[in-house]
Amino acid sequence: MPKVLDGFVFYGVFLFSTTLHEAAHAWAAMRGGDRTAYEGGQVTLNPMPHIRREIIGMVVLPIVSVLLSGWPLGFASAPYNRSWAERYPKRAGWMALAGPGANFLLVLLAALLINLGVLGGVFSAPEHITFADVTTATAGAGSWWNSVGYLIGSVFALNLLLGLFNLLPVPPLDGSAALVLVMPDHMVRKYQDFIWSHPQVTWIGIIIAWQVFDKLFDPVFTMAISHLYPGVSYS
């Protein structure tokens, strides 16, 4: 499969996964009393309201990056009411965790489908694992199972990446907003005020995240694969 075509498969997975991620944020905020994202139409798996909010991050940048590098890079966001987050910081923290939680749910679903495929004799552990090749069709399976396995493996790998990356505790990532869940109450408001009044920390946080993420993701990915295929060892 050509590299650009691979990239557009991952873009489709990225679009669906990011839509679910942001819809989970919006749903959790609505359940916690903030209807901002709900009124913006973002409590939905329809990607269009999310695209309208972040057309650069969800369409333009990912497609350009696929054409240039073969992989989609992008971003999205869900609106929320800061006054609500100040009044109910714990609810805002759980709202932040809902997005990565949705990604990890897709990881578990993909793992379940792969395991069912292994039990059914259509999937097997590949000789070599890469980010783009998590499972492979068995010799006796129809050739279209290779495409199915590639798609399911893409869901597994990309959502593991999205969920883990967004949990990093640096702004503007979700892990930063979720820190209020473990902070003493007297520190929460000061922390929120600092993050909101110093937007430059967003760029610092992104730089830090990119510097450390590879070192974090590789062992987590290897551990996830070892649980996906018990008894199979990969270097």
N, C-alpha and C positions, 0 to 999 in steps of 0.2 A: 504493500500500500504506500503510495507516494507520501513524502513527508508533509506536503501542504494538505493533502486529503486527511492524513492523520490529525493535523492541526485543526481542521474544521470539525472532525468528529469530537475532539476535545473542546472546541468552541461550543458545540451543541450541548455537551455535558456541562460546561461552565455556565452557559446561559440558564439551563434548568436548575443547576445546583445553586447558583447565586440567587435566582428567583425564590427558591425555597428558603434559602438563608434569610433573605430580607423579609419574606412573608412571615417567617417565624418570629423575627424581631417585632414586626408590626402586630402580630397576633398576641404576643406576650405583653406588649405595651397596652394593647386594648384590654386584655384581661386584667392588667394592673391599674387601669383607670385612665390611661392616656389614649385618646381617640385620634390623635394627630395623623398617624400613618393610616389608620382605618378610614378616616375621612378623605385621605388622599388616594384611596382605592388600592392600598398595598397589602391588605390582608387577602391575598389572592395568589394562585399559581399561574395566572395569566402574566406573562412577562412584560406586557405592554406598559402598565403603570410604572413598573420599575425602570423600564427602558426610557420612558418619558422623563423620569427624574434624573437619570444618569446615562444619557445616550452616548457620551464620550467613553465612559468607563465600561459600559455593557455591550456596545456595538463597535464604535469607531476604533478605539485602542485595541481591543481583542482581535479584530479582523486585520488591522494593520500589522500587529505583532505576529499573527499567523502567517501572513504573506512574507514578512521579513525573516522570521526565525523558525516558523513551523509550530509555534506554541502560543496559545492565547494568554495575554496579560490584561487584566482589567480590574475594575472595582465597582462597587455599588453602595447605596446607603438607604436607610429608612429614616424619615424625620421623626423627631420626638419633641416633647415640650420640656424645656429646661426647668421651668418652674415646678413641673410634676416630678422631675428627677431630683430636684432639691428637696421637695417635700417628702418624697418616698424613694430615697436612694437605694434601699434594698430591692424594691421592685424594679428600679432601673438596672440594677446589677443583674437580676434574673433575666430581664429583657435582653441585656447584652449577651448572656450565655445562650439564649435561645437560638441564635443564628448558628454558631458552631455546633450546638446540639443537633440541629437539623442536618448538618453535614455528616456528623458521626452516625446519625440514623441511616443515611444513605450508604455509608461504609458498611454498616451491619447488614443492610438489605442486600448489597452487592455480594458480600461474603456468603450470605445464606444462599443466594442464587448460584454462586460458584460451587459451593459444597453440594448443592442439589445436583448440579451438572456433573460433578465428580462421581457422586453416587449413581447417577443415571448413565454413566459411561460415556458422556459426550465431552467432558472437560478433564484435563489432567494438569499436573504441575509441569510447567515448561522447564527445559534444561537450564535456561538462564532467565533470571528475572530482571526486567527493566521497568521503569516507571510506566512505559507504554504497553508492556506485555506482562500482565499479571497471571493470565491463564491461557491455555491453548486447547484446541479441539483435539480429541483422540483420533487415531488413524481411521477408526471405523465410523466416525461421525461424518455427516454431510459437510461439504466445504463451507456452507453458510454459517455453520457453528463457529468458524474462526471469526467471522464478523460479529456474531453475537457475543462471543467471549471477549473480543477486543472492546466492545462497547461496555460490557459489564465491568471489565477490568479498569476501563477509563473512569467509570463512576467510582469504583473502589479507590483508585489512586488519587484522583483529583480531589475528592471530598475529604480524604485523609489529609491532604495538603491544605485545603481551605480551612478545615476545622482546626487543625493544629496551628497554622499560621495566625488565624484570627484570635487564638487563645493567648498569644504572646502578650505579656502585661505591659505593653508600651503604647502610647497614643499614636495613631487614632484607632488602634485595633480593639476588638471587643474585650480582650483580656484586661485592658487598661480600665475600661468602665466597670468590669466585674470585680475589680480590687476592693470596691466599697463593701462587698459582702464579707470580707475578712478584716476590715479596718475597725479600730475602735470608733465609737460614734462621734467622739469629739474631733476626730481627724477628717471625717468624711467631707464636711462642707469646705474645709480649707483645701482639700485635695481637688474637689470639683471646681472651686473658684480658680485654683492655679491652672488646671488643664484648660478651662474655658477662656481664661484671660490671657493665655500665652499660646496663641496658635502656632508659633514657631516650633513648639515641642513636637508637633505633628511630624515635621520633616526630620527632626532628630530621631524620633521614634521609628520612622520608616527606614532610615539608614541603619539603625541598630538592628531592626528586625531582619533586614536583608543580610547583614553581616553574620548573624548567629543562626539563621534558620537552617541552612544546609547542614550544619553540625548537629542540629537537633533532629531534623527530619530523617536523615539517613538511618540512624539506629531505630527510630520509631517505625519506619517503613519496613526495615528488616524484621523487627519483632512482629509486626502485623502479618507479614508474609509467613513467618514461622508458625503463627497460630492458624493461618489459612490452610497450610499444608503441614500438619504435624508429622514429624519424622523425616521431612525433606530438609536438607541443609543447603544453604546458599552462602557463598562467601561475600 
